[in-house]
Amino acid sequence: MMKDIYFCSCVKDGGIFHYKLESESLTFCEKVDLEFPMYMIIRENKAHAILRETDRVSHFGGIMCFDIAEDGKLINPSEICSTDGIVPCHLEVTRNGRYAVNYLSGNISKIGEKTVTHIGSSVHKRQTEPHTHFIAENGGYLFCVDLGLDAIICYDEDLKVVSRGYVPAGYGARHLAFSDDGKLVYCVNEIVSSVSVFERNGSELKLLGTYDALPDFDGSNTAAAIRIYNDRLFISNRGADTITEFQIIGNELKLLKNHSCFGTGPRDFDIIDGLFFCTNEHSNDVTILKMVNGRLELSDRVAMDAPLCVTQKGEA
């Protein structure tokens, strides 16, 4: 099966790079020129992207979308709409609307309709104010993660708060992954590199435990992306420049090992057909890794300025 893979290169003359993946081989297709694309998702054959700054006065970011042609090319770009905040870093699209979280503004915006700004702080020096970092729909609810508040705030689609859950104070909640049945929620914590596991009942979250990703690392590190693949959970670490592998055992995690990402600053990664595509923001490359005898090995490397995000779309 051939798949379309897209990377966001977040520089002024960057854009979205489109590749074809077939038999573990990447082939470049096209580049869509954009200034500072931060993140991209695909929903119902449309690619939705957020741009770091599209208003030079307010410094607000923007959101736009493309149709995806049969050959995977991004066509028919939409107008750019404001995200109503500074440094948009994540987004979600549902049947009821488009949503973006703006990191420096500490808010969540239902595009063109409503913006909700968080209030509060936590105990770390980076947590003097809210920093919304993630938004995703699951089971009819929107889950918004706020690094500044150590909080996972559950909303309905009209942005009314339904419930709240918290990671340990000062850990810096960043991104979520959900079990297939939605009963467990995993939160990667950026400031203290770790994963918090929550039991979920509808919109309610109960913290079950938090697991250290780098028990033997003494340097400075910030965790970033989180992915589930089969019975394994993986997170990326910027500083240690590794991908941590956990085994999922019931409601618990077991730390297995840390693998080199063969780059610097792995902000995002995804696992596609057993290959790990890791976007290394600071070494300006994407590394393609393959698990061989329980260890990730470097399979290929693609040069790219400040890659922040990897997104996939499969095709027959």
Salt bridges, closest charged atoms under 4 A:
ASP4 OD1 - HIS18 NE2 2.68
ASP4 OD1 - LYS20 NZ 2.73
GLU24 OE2 - LYS290 NZ 3.16
GLU30 OE2 - HIS18 ND1 3.66
ASP33 OD1 - LYS31 NZ 3.33
GLU35 OE2 - LYS12 NZ 3.18
GLU35 OE1 - ARG56 NH2 2.80
GLU53 OE2 - HIS59 ND1 3.04
ASP67 OD1 - LYS46 NZ 2.35
GLU92 OE1 - ARG43 NH2 2.93
GLU113 OE1 - LYS110 NZ 3.64
ASP146 OD2 - HIS118 ND1 2.66
ASP158 OD1 - LYS110 NZ 3.62
GLU190 OE2 - ARG126 NH2 2.88
GLU190 OE1 - HIS133 NE2 3.85
GLU190 OE1 - ARG174 NH1 2.64
GLU190 OE2 - ARG238 NH2 3.50
ASP231 OD1 - ARG232 NH1 3.01
GLU245 OE2 - ARG232 NE 2.87
GLU245 OE1 - HIS259 NE2 2.77
ASP268 OD1 - ARG227 NH2 3.10
ASP270 OD1 - ARG227 NE 3.90
ASP273 OD1 - LYS3 NZ 3.06
GLU281 OE1 - ARG267 NH1 3.91
ASP285 OD2 - ARG301 NH1 2.73
GLU315 OE2 - LYS20 NZ 3.06
